Amino acid sequence: MGTINRLLQQWKAGQARQTTAVLTLPPVQRVFDIVEDITGTRPAVGTAPYFSDASALQPLINGAPTLILGPGELTAMHQTDEYCEVVKLRDAVRIYEALIHMSVDADARLAALPAVAEE
């Protein structure tokens, strides 16, 4: 089972009901660390003043918090003259690569754990 599925199961089981608790989970903090290492800025936490697919997915994942992560200028989003600086695209590629490696490594560690007997 993938890391994301495990986190969603924890969420559904009520183990991470508070947003502040979710933000302290090691995988979330690791995402923040990766972004900060690559961009030099720690991600901001808050609500998005724009539409994203995250809001449409919320009901499907029982309201679990979502991370919106991508390059671009908030002030230019969905505008006629929308743009994204090349350096931000390059940073995004590096972030996505790091997140893929993080996920694969986490899945490998989870797969190596002994099976837990079902009750």
Backbone hydrogen bonds in HBPLUS format (Angstrom, degrees):
<---DONOR---> <-ACCEPTOR-->    atom                        ^
c    i                          cat <-CA-CA->   ^        H-A-AA   ^      H-
h    n   atom  resd res      DA  || num        DHA   H-A  angle D-A-AA Bond
n    s   type  num  typ     dist DA aas  dist angle  dist       angle   num
A0006-ARG N   A0002-GLY O   3.02 MM   4  6.36 153.9  2.09 150.5 158.1     1
A0007-LEU N   A0003-THR O   2.97 MM   4  6.29 159.0  2.01 153.2 158.6     2
A0008-LEU N   A0004-ILE O   2.92 MM   4  6.20 157.7  1.97 151.9 158.1     3
A0009-GLN N   A0005-ASN O   2.91 MM   4  6.14 151.5  2.00 144.6 152.5     4
A0010-GLN N   A0006-ARG O   2.93 MM   4  6.25 156.2  1.99 149.1 155.4     5
A0011-TRP N   A0007-LEU O   2.89 MM   4  6.17 156.2  1.95 146.4 153.3     6
A0012-LYS N   A0008-LEU O   2.85 MM   4  6.10 166.5  1.87 153.5 156.2     7
A0013-ALA N   A0009-GLN O   2.91 MM   4  6.06 144.3  2.03 144.7 154.7     8
A0015-GLN N   A0010-GLN O   3.00 MM   5  5.33 153.5  2.07 163.4 156.5     9
A0014-GLY N   A0011-TRP O   2.94 MM   3  5.27 158.4  1.99 110.5 116.5    10
A0021-ALA N   A0018-GLN O   2.91 MM   3  5.14 123.0  2.24 101.9 116.9    11
A0022-VAL N   A0018-GLN O   3.04 MM   4  6.46 153.6  2.11 151.9 159.7    12
A0023-LEU N   A0019-THR O   2.91 MM   4  6.21 157.2  1.96 154.9 160.9    13
A0024-THR N   A0021-ALA O   3.15 MM   3  5.28 140.6  2.31  98.7 109.7    14
A0025-LEU N   A0022-VAL O   3.04 MM   3  5.30 158.6  2.09 108.8 115.7    15
A0028-VAL N   A0025-LEU O   3.04 MM   3  5.45 121.6  2.39 111.9 126.0    16
A0029-GLN N   A0025-LEU O   3.00 MM   4  6.27 167.0  2.02 161.5 165.8    17
A0030-ARG N   A0026-PRO O   2.81 MM   4  5.93 149.4  1.90 148.8 157.6    18
A0031-VAL N   A0027-PRO O   3.05 MM   4  6.31 149.4  2.14 139.8 146.8    19
A0032-PHE N   A0028-VAL O   3.04 MM   4  6.40 161.7  2.08 151.1 155.6    20
A0033-ASP N   A0029-GLN O   2.82 MM   4  6.09 152.6  1.90 145.8 154.0    21
A0034-ILE N   A0030-ARG O   2.88 MM   4  6.12 160.0  1.92 151.6 156.1    22
A0035-VAL N   A0031-VAL O   3.00 MM   4  6.27 169.0  2.02 156.6 158.9    23
A0036-GLU N   A0032-PHE O   2.93 MM   4  6.11 161.5  1.96 148.4 154.1    24
A0037-ASP N   A0033-ASP O   2.79 MM   4  5.98 160.2  1.83 152.9 158.7    25
A0038-ILE N   A0034-ILE O   3.06 MM   4  6.25 154.1  2.13 150.0 156.0    26
A0039-THR N   A0035-VAL O   2.82 MM   4  5.85 167.0  1.83 156.3 160.7    27
A0040-GLY N   A0036-GLU O   2.72 MM   4  4.75 142.9  1.86 128.6 137.8    28
A0055-SER N   A0052-SER O   3.20 MM   3  5.96 141.8  2.35 117.3 123.2    29
A0056-ALA N   A0053-ASP O   2.98 MM   3  5.12 122.0  2.32  99.8 115.0    30
A0057-LEU N   A0053-ASP O   2.92 MM   4  6.22 141.4  2.08 150.7 162.8    31
A0058-GLN N   A0054-ALA O   3.04 MM   4  6.16 134.5  2.26 145.4 155.8    32
A0060-LEU N   A0057-LEU O   2.84 MM   3  5.24 126.2  2.13 112.7 128.1    33
A0061-ILE N   A0057-LEU O   3.18 MM   4  6.48 131.9  2.42 152.7 165.8    34
A0061-ILE N   A0058-GLN O   3.18 MM   3  5.40 143.0  2.32 104.1 114.2    35
A0063-GLY N   A0058-GLN O   2.78 MM   5  4.63 163.9  1.80 151.3 145.6    36
A0064-ALA N   A0061-ILE O   3.09 MM   3  5.77 161.7  2.13 121.0 126.3    37
A0076-ALA N   A0073-GLU O   2.94 MM   3  5.30 149.6  2.03 110.7 120.3    38
A0077-MET N   A0074-LEU O   3.45 MM   3  5.36 159.1  2.50  99.1 105.0    39
A0079-GLN N   A0076-ALA O   3.23 MM   3  5.51 144.4  2.37 138.3 130.6    40
A0082-GLU N   A0079-GLN O   3.13 MM   3  4.99 148.3  2.24 116.5 111.2    41
A0088-LYS N   A0085-GLU O   2.99 MM   3  5.34 125.8  2.30 104.6 118.3    42
A0089-LEU N   A0085-GLU O   3.15 MM   4  6.60 146.7  2.27 146.9 156.7    43
A0089-LEU N   A0086-VAL O   3.05 MM   3  5.02 119.1  2.44  95.2 110.6    44
A0090-ARG N   A0086-VAL O   2.91 MM   4  6.24 158.5  1.95 155.8 161.8    45
A0091-ASP N   A0087-VAL O   2.91 MM   4  6.14 157.4  1.96 144.2 150.6    46
A0092-ALA N   A0088-LYS O   2.93 MM   4  6.06 153.5  2.00 139.1 146.6    47
A0093-VAL N   A0089-LEU O   3.02 MM   4  6.33 154.7  2.08 148.1 153.9    48
A0094-ARG N   A0090-ARG O   3.08 MM   4  6.40 162.0  2.11 150.2 154.7    49
A0095-ILE N   A0091-ASP O   2.84 MM   4  6.14 156.1  1.90 153.1 160.4    50
A0096-TYR N   A0092-ALA O   2.85 MM   4  6.06 170.0  1.86 157.0 159.2    51
A0097-GLU N   A0093-VAL O   2.91 MM   4  6.10 159.0  1.96 150.4 156.4    52
A0098-ALA N   A0094-ARG O   2.99 MM   4  6.19 159.9  2.03 145.3 150.7    53
A0099-LEU N   A0095-ILE O   2.86 MM   4  6.14 155.0  1.92 153.3 160.9    54
A0100-ILE N   A0096-TYR O   2.92 MM   4  6.14 152.6  2.00 147.4 154.5    55
A0101-HIS N   A0097-GLU O   3.00 MM   4  6.28 163.6  2.03 151.2 155.3    56
A0102-MET N   A0098-ALA O   2.85 MM   4  6.07 154.7  1.92 145.4 153.1    57
A0103-SER N   A0099-LEU O   2.92 MM   4  6.10 159.5  1.96 147.2 152.0    58
A0104-VAL N   A0100-ILE O   2.91 MM   4  6.13 166.0  1.93 155.9 159.6    59
A0105-ASP N   A0101-HIS O   2.88 MM   4  5.98 164.4  1.90 150.6 155.4    60
A0106-ALA N   A0102-MET O   2.92 MM   4  6.08 157.2  1.97 145.8 152.4    61
A0107-ASP N   A0103-SER O   2.89 MM   4  6.08 160.6  1.92 150.6 155.8    62
A0108-ALA N   A0104-VAL O   2.98 MM   4  6.19 153.7  2.05 146.5 153.6    63
A0109-ARG N   A0105-ASP O   2.98 MM   4  6.27 155.8  2.04 147.3 153.7    64
A0110-LEU N   A0106-ALA O   2.89 MM   4  6.13 159.9  1.93 151.5 157.2    65
A0111-ALA N   A0107-ASP O   2.88 MM   4  6.02 155.2  1.95 145.6 152.6    66
A0112-ALA N   A0108-ALA O   3.13 MM   4  6.28 135.6  2.34 137.6 148.3    67
A0112-ALA N   A0109-ARG O   3.22 MM   3  5.16 130.7  2.47  92.9 105.8    68
A0113-LEU N   A0110-LEU O   3.14 MM   3  5.33 152.5  2.22 103.5 111.7    69
